[in-house]
Amino acid sequence: MFPILLLLFIFVPIIEIGLFIQVGGFLGLWPTIGLVLVTAFVGASLVRSQGIQTLLSVQGKLQQGELPASKS
């Protein structure tokens, strides 16, 4: 399992950098930076909303006297 993870941690960033170079060559520097910032903002918003939803779900289960990890 470790060799697979090691390869992923090496090759995924290399592929990502290559794609940034390709997109930057096609769109230009500032639109590419804008695209990266927009996707980062959307991703952070999704992580935040999902985290809040999970927290509320856990609190609701605890208030009902159930274990948060139990299946419904």
N, C-alpha and C positions, 0 to 999 in steps of 0.2 A: 504494500500500500504506500509506503514512504517513497519509493522511486517514482510512482505515478504522480503523487503530489508534488514532488520535486520538479518533475518535468512540466507539470501544469504551471507551477510558480515561475518557471523560467520562460516557457514558450508563450503563455497568454500575454504577459507584458510586451514581449517582442512583437507579437501580432498586433497588439493594440497600438504600439508606437508606429508600426508600419501603416496601419489604417489612418492614424492621425496625419502622417506625412502625406498619404494619398489624398485624403479629404482636404487637407490644408493646401495642397497643390491645385486642387479643383476649385475650391470655394475661396481660398485666400486666408490670410492669417486671422483677421478680426471676426469674420463669420464663423470660423472654426472655433475660436475661443468662446464666442457667444454660444455656440451650440453645446460646447462642453459645459459651460456655466448653467445653461438652461436644463440640461439633462441632470446635472448635479443637484440643482434646486428641486426638480421634480422627484428625483430619487430620495433626497432628504425628506421631502414632504410625505412621500409614501411610507418611508421607514417610521417617521414620527406618528402618522395616523394609525399605522398597524400596531405600533407599540402601545399607543393609548387604548386602542380597541382591545388588545390582549390584556392590558392592565385592568380595564373595566370588567372584562370577562372573568378574570381571576377573582377580583373583588366580589363580583356577583355570586360566584360559586362558593366563596368562603362565607358570605353572608347567609347562604342557604344551608350551610353546614356540610357542604360537599368538598371533596378534594378537587383542586383545580385541574389535575391531570386525569381525573376519571372520565371515562367515555359516557356520553349521553345516549 
